[in-house]
Amino acid sequence: MKSEKISVVIPTYSPDIKMLKRGLFSLIHQSVKIDKVVVVENGVIDPEVKEVVEGFDFKYIFNEEPGAN
């Protein structure tokens, strides 16, 4: 049986840090293994978002041009 890989991409725009932490925490406690989590911060730089995401050892991307590209 072929092993499936699961990736999660979370776009954010000025997220509530407490809710972001809860969401990321829930991802690491899923019954199915998630291989990759990427959080994309759209247009607003919040150093705390990057710190939280990297604290979970997930990938952080800042997108300077928010919206559909």
C-alpha positions as CSV (number, residue, x, y, z in Angstrom):
1,M,0.0,0.0,0.0
2,K,1.3,3.4,-1.0
3,S,1.8,5.9,1.9
4,E,0.0,9.1,1.4
5,K,1.5,12.5,2.5
6,I,-0.6,15.2,4.0
7,S,0.3,18.9,3.8
8,V,-1.6,21.8,5.4
9,V,-1.3,25.4,4.2
10,I,-2.7,28.1,6.4
11,P,-3.1,31.6,5.0
12,T,-3.3,34.3,7.7
13,Y,-3.9,38.0,7.9
14,S,-3.4,39.6,11.3
15,P,-4.3,36.4,13.1
16,D,-5.3,36.3,16.8
17,I,-2.1,34.7,18.3
18,K,-4.0,32.6,20.8
19,M,-6.2,31.1,18.0
20,L,-3.2,30.5,15.8
21,K,-1.5,28.6,18.6
22,R,-4.7,26.5,19.2
23,G,-4.9,25.7,15.5
24,L,-1.3,24.7,15.2
25,F,-1.4,22.7,18.4
26,S,-4.5,20.8,17.1
27,L,-2.5,19.8,14.0
28,I,0.2,18.1,15.9
29,H,-2.4,16.0,17.8
30,Q,-4.3,14.6,14.8
31,S,-4.7,10.9,14.5
32,V,-3.3,11.0,11.0
33,K,0.4,12.1,10.6
34,I,0.7,15.5,8.9
35,D,3.9,15.7,6.9
36,K,4.2,19.4,6.3
37,V,2.5,22.6,7.7
38,V,3.1,25.9,6.0
39,V,1.7,29.2,7.4
40,V,1.6,32.1,4.9
41,E,1.3,35.6,6.4
42,N,-0.4,37.9,3.9
43,G,0.6,41.5,3.8
44,V,1.0,42.4,7.5
45,I,4.3,41.6,9.3
46,D,3.8,40.4,12.8
47,P,7.0,39.0,14.3
48,E,5.0,37.1,16.9
49,V,3.3,35.0,14.1
50,K,6.7,33.9,12.7
51,E,8.0,33.1,16.2
52,V,4.9,31.0,17.0
53,V,5.0,29.1,13.7
54,E,8.7,28.4,13.9
55,G,8.3,27.4,17.6
56,F,6.1,24.5,16.3
57,D,8.8,23.7,13.8
58,F,6.5,24.5,10.9
59,K,7.4,26.5,7.7
60,Y,6.7,30.2,7.7
61,I,6.3,32.3,4.5
62,F,5.6,36.0,4.3
63,N,3.7,37.1,1.2
64,E,4.3,40.9,0.5
65,E,1.4,40.9,-2.0
66,P,-1.7,39.5,-0.4
67,G,-4.6,38.3,-2.3
68,A,-4.9,36.2,-5.5
69,N,-1.7,36.1,-7.4
